[in-house]
Amino acid sequence: MVFFLYFRSQKRFPHQNFIGDLNVDFNACQNLIENIARVIVGKQRSIELLVVALIADGHVLIEDVPGLGKTLLAKSLARSIGGSFKRVQCTPDLLPSDITGFNIYNQQSGQFTFQPGPVLTNILLADEINRTIPRTQASLLESMEERQVTVDGCTYQLPTPFFVIATQNPIELEGTFPLPEAQLDRFLLKTQIGYPEKAEELFILERFQENEPFLELKAVTSLAQITALQQARKQIRVSSPLREYIVNLVEATRHHPAIRFGASPRGSLSLMRAGQALAALRGRTYVLPDDIKYLAGPVLAHRLFLQETERLRGQTPEQVIDEILTEIAIPL
């Protein structure tokens, strides 16, 4: 089967490796990917990018059609790390307080009691985020950036780790509120799950015929270990030539004739952080140019806005990034 062939080929790292002063078990990352893949079949790249974003302490935007397992992917991640999970179905009547929480007056005590919203969780799935009003979108995205919510003047810190997976349906755009550029920029990366291959879909039918694999899923790491990996990621070495390579890639997006607005410095930082996370996931204490090339599309594409003429011609940001990758010299 495709699933077993993939994981047989995975390189296993020593049980413990050191990054700076932190003792980090790199196998925790691979164990996490393998555990999620017991439920999400044949989508190793999507799972890997999800774990990269988690270790980089960022958030993910998934743009794909319904029925491909986005909710199951988020729930599987939460169960695999032993974390809490909440799901918000974004609709036009969803209010900011429906996400952040609100105060309720208790007549017996004569005091207000805070009722926490779904944002106070480890893994939050914001389903079809472009269907809710901009005011509610801004409230959620502010929580993503600040890692806290303020209700009636009181501030509440969000749990650690805090990871948002937002989804969009690229087909049904009627009655939606597209995320503005500044809010799209807050997502570390954007990815798609895509349809499974025929062999993978047959395996899905076989796997789900008699049981529910998700219910059999157990935690393979802990919240504390994920937090330790997030801290260790900061100590992964990015050489000076590689930092210059990242800046050259991002700067090229600002001068490309097909692009109206290129990536901001936040794009450079996001690409570096994602590269550090991928290096840790692959058992290295340093980032390689191949890590940056592998991540350039998912990290930068949603930050680029094409000229209208190029968009009408069918040009995509991913194609522009591929072109830039062939033009910018790779550091030796």
C-alpha positions in Angstrom: 0.0 0.0 0.0 1.1 3.6 -0.7 0.9 4.5 3.0 3.3 1.8 4.2 5.7 2.2 1.3 6.1 5.9 2.2 6.9 5.4 5.8 9.2 2.4 5.2 11.4 4.8 3.3 11.6 7.5 6.0 14.9 8.1 7.6 15.0 7.6 11.3 17.1 9.9 13.4 19.0 9.2 16.6 16.6 9.2 19.6 18.1 12.4 20.9 19.9 15.3 19.3 21.0 18.6 20.8 20.1 22.0 19.5 22.0 24.6 21.5 21.2 23.9 25.2 18.0 22.1 24.5 17.7 18.3 24.3 15.2 17.7 21.5 13.9 14.4 20.2 13.7 14.8 16.5 11.7 11.5 16.2 8.8 13.3 17.9 8.3 15.3 14.7 8.4 12.1 12.5 6.2 10.2 14.9 3.7 13.1 14.7 3.6 12.9 10.9 3.3 9.1 10.9 0.5 9.2 13.4 -1.6 11.7 11.5 -1.0 9.7 8.3 -2.8 6.7 9.8 -5.9 8.7 9.3 -5.1 11.1 6.5 -3.9 8.8 3.7 -1.4 9.8 1.0 -1.1 13.5 1.9 2.4 13.5 3.4 3.3 16.9 2.0 0.2 18.5 3.5 0.8 16.9 6.9 4.5 17.8 6.8 3.7 21.5 6.1 1.1 21.5 8.9 3.8 20.2 11.4 6.3 22.7 10.0 3.9 25.6 10.7 3.2 24.2 14.2 6.9 24.0 15.1 7.5 27.5 13.5 4.7 28.8 15.8 2.7 30.0 12.9 -0.8 29.4 11.4 -2.0 27.7 8.2 -4.6 28.6 5.6 -6.0 25.6 3.6 -7.8 26.5 0.4 -9.6 23.4 -1.0 -12.9 21.9 -1.9 -15.1 20.2 0.7 -14.7 16.6 1.7 -10.9 16.2 1.5 -10.4 15.8 5.2 -9.5 19.3 6.5 -11.5 18.9 9.7 -10.2 15.4 10.2 -6.6 16.6 9.7 -7.0 19.3 12.4 -8.6 16.9 14.8 -5.9 14.3 14.2 -3.2 16.8 14.9 -4.8 17.9 18.2 -5.2 14.3 19.3 -1.6 13.4 18.3 -0.2 16.1 20.6 -2.7 15.6 23.4 -4.1 19.1 22.9 -7.6 20.6 23.0 -9.5 21.2 19.8 -12.3 23.6 18.9 -14.0 24.2 15.6 -15.8 27.4 14.4 -18.1 27.3 11.4 -17.7 30.8 10.1 -21.0 32.3 8.9 -22.1 35.9 8.1 -23.9 36.2 11.5 -20.9 35.1 13.5 -19.8 37.8 16.0 -16.4 38.5 17.5 -17.7 37.5 20.9 -18.7 34.1 19.5 -15.0 33.5 19.0 -13.3 35.3 21.9 -16.0 34.7 24.6 -18.2 37.0 26.6 -19.2 38.0 30.2 -22.5 36.8 31.7 -24.1 38.5 34.7 -24.6 36.1 37.6 -27.7 37.3 39.5 -26.8 35.2 42.6 -23.3 36.5 43.0 -23.9 39.9 41.5 -20.8 39.5 39.4 -20.0 38.9 35.8 -18.6 35.5 34.8 -16.4 35.0 31.8 -17.5 32.4 29.3 -14.5 31.5 27.2 -14.9 31.3 23.5 -13.5 28.6 21.2 -10.4 30.6 20.6 -9.1 29.5 24.0 -7.8 26.1 22.8 -4.6 24.6 21.4 -5.9 23.8 17.9 -8.6 26.0 16.4 -10.2 25.1 13.1 -11.8 28.2 11.5 -13.9 26.6 8.8 -14.6 28.8 5.7 -13.1 31.9 7.3 -14.1 34.0 4.2 -17.8 33.5 5.0 -17.7 35.6 8.1 -17.8 39.4 8.2 -14.5 41.4 8.2 -15.0 42.5 11.9 -15.1 38.9 13.0 -12.2 38.0 10.8 -10.1 40.8 12.3 -11.0 39.6 15.8 -9.7 36.1 15.1 -6.6 37.3 13.3 -5.8 39.7 16.1 -5.9 36.7 18.5 -3.6 34.8 16.2 -1.0 37.7 16.3 -1.3 38.8 19.9 -1.9 35.3 21.4 -4.4 36.9 23.8 -8.0 38.1 23.8 -9.5 41.2 25.5 -13.1 41.1 26.7 -14.6 44.1 28.5 -11.2 45.4 29.4 -9.9 42.1 30.8 -7.1 40.3 28.9 -6.9 36.5 28.7 -3.8 34.7 27.5 -4.3 31.9 25.0 -3.0 28.4 25.7 0.5 27.3 24.5 0.8 26.1 21.9 -1.9 27.9 20.0 -2.4 26.9 16.4 -5.0 28.1 13.9 -6.0 26.2 10.8 -8.3 28.3 8.6 -10.0 27.0 5.5 -11.5 28.5 2.4 -13.6 27.0 -0.4 -12.1 28.2 -3.7 -15.3 27.3 -5.7 -18.3 28.9 -3.8 -17.4 32.6 -3.7 -20.9 34.1 -3.6 -21.6 35.9 -0.3 -18.0 35.7 0.9 -15.7 38.3 2.4 -12.2 37.7 0.9 -9.4 38.1 3.4 -7.6 41.4 2.8 -3.9 41.5 2.1 -2.8 42.4 5.6 -4.7 39.5 7.1 -3.5 37.0 4.6 0.0 38.0 5.5 -0.5 36.7 9.1 -0.7 33.1 7.9 2.7 31.5 7.9 1.8 29.4 4.9 -1.0 28.4 2.6 -1.5 24.9 1.2 -4.0 22.6 -0.5 -4.8 19.0 0.3 -6.0 17.9 -3.2 -7.8 14.8 -4.4 -6.2 11.4 -3.5 -4.8 9.1 -6.1 -6.9 6.1 -7.1 -4.7 3.7 -5.1 -4.9 6.0 -2.1 -8.7 6.3 -2.3 -9.1 2.5 -2.5 -7.0 2.3 0.7 -9.2 4.9 2.3 -12.3 2.8 1.6 -10.5 -0.3 2.9 -9.3 1.5 6.0 -12.7 3.1 6.9 -14.9 0.1 5.9 -15.1 -1.5 9.3 -13.7 1.0 11.8 -12.9 4.6 12.5 -9.1 5.1 12.5 -9.4 8.5 14.2 -10.9 6.9 17.3 -7.9 4.6 17.5 -5.5 7.5 17.4 -3.3 8.1 20.5 -1.1 11.0 21.5 2.5 10.4 20.4 3.9 13.6 21.9 2.9 16.2 24.4 2.2 19.9 24.5 5.3 20.5 26.5 7.4 18.7 23.9 5.8 20.8 21.1 6.6 24.0 23.1 10.2 22.8 23.5 10.5 22.1 19.8 9.2 25.6 19.1 11.9 27.1 21.3 14.6 24.8 19.9 13.6 25.9 16.3 14.9 29.4 17.1 18.4 28.0 17.5 18.6 26.2 14.2 21.4 27.9 12.3 20.7 30.0 9.2 24.0 31.0 7.5 24.6 34.5 6.3 24.6 33.5 2.6 21.3 31.7 3.1 19.7 34.7 4.8 20.8 36.8 1.8 19.2 34.1 -0.5 15.9 34.5 1.4 16.0 38.3 1.0 16.9 38.0 -2.7 13.9 35.7 -3.3 11.5 38.0 -1.4 13.0 41.2 -3.0 12.5 39.6 -6.5 8.8 39.4 -5.8 8.6 43.2 -5.4 10.2 43.9 -8.8 8.7 41.1 -10.9 6.6 42.7 -13.8 3.7 40.2 -13.2 3.3 41.2 -9.5 1.4 44.2 -8.3 2.4 43.9 -4.6 5.3 41.6 -3.5 6.0 40.0 -0.2 6.7 42.1 2.9 9.6 41.6 5.4 7.2 39.4 7.3 7.4 37.0 4.3 11.2 36.9 4.7 10.9 36.1 8.4 8.2 33.5 7.8 10.4 31.8 5.2 13.4 31.7 7.5 11.3 30.3 10.4 9.6 27.7 8.3 13.0 26.7 7.0 14.3 26.3 10.6 11.3 24.1 11.4 11.7 21.9 8.4 15.4 21.5 9.2 14.5 20.4 12.7 11.8 18.0 11.3 14.5 16.4 9.1 17.0 16.1 11.9 19.4 18.9 11.2 20.7 21.8 13.2 21.1 24.0 10.1 19.0 25.1 7.1 19.8 24.1 3.6 18.9 26.0 0.4 16.7 23.1 -0.6 14.6 23.7 2.5 14.0 27.3 1.4 13.1 26.2 -2.2 10.7 23.5 -0.9 8.9 26.1 1.2 9.0 29.2 -1.0 5.7 28.4 -2.7 3.6 27.6 0.4 5.1 30.5 2.4 5.1 33.3 -0.2 2.4 32.6 -2.8 -0.5 33.9 -0.7 1.5 37.1 -0.1 1.7 38.0 -3.8 -0.9 39.9 -5.7 -0.7 39.7 -9.5 -1.3 42.4 -12.0 -4.9 42.1 -13.3 -3.7 41.4 -16.8 -1.6 38.5 -15.6 -4.4 37.1 -13.5 -6.8 37.2 -16.5 -4.2 35.4 -18.6 -4.2 32.5 -16.1 -0.9 33.3 -14.4 -0.6 32.2 -10.8 1.7 33.3 -7.9 3.1 29.8 -7.7 4.3 30.0 -11.3 5.9 33.4 -10.6 7.7 31.9 -7.6 9.0 28.9 -9.7 10.3 31.4 -12.2 12.1 33.5 -9.5 13.6 30.3 -8.0 15.2 29.5 -11.4 16.6 33.1 -11.6 18.1 33.7 -8.2 21.5 32.1 -7.6 21.7 29.4 -4.9 24.4 30.0 -2.2 27.1 27.4 -2.2 
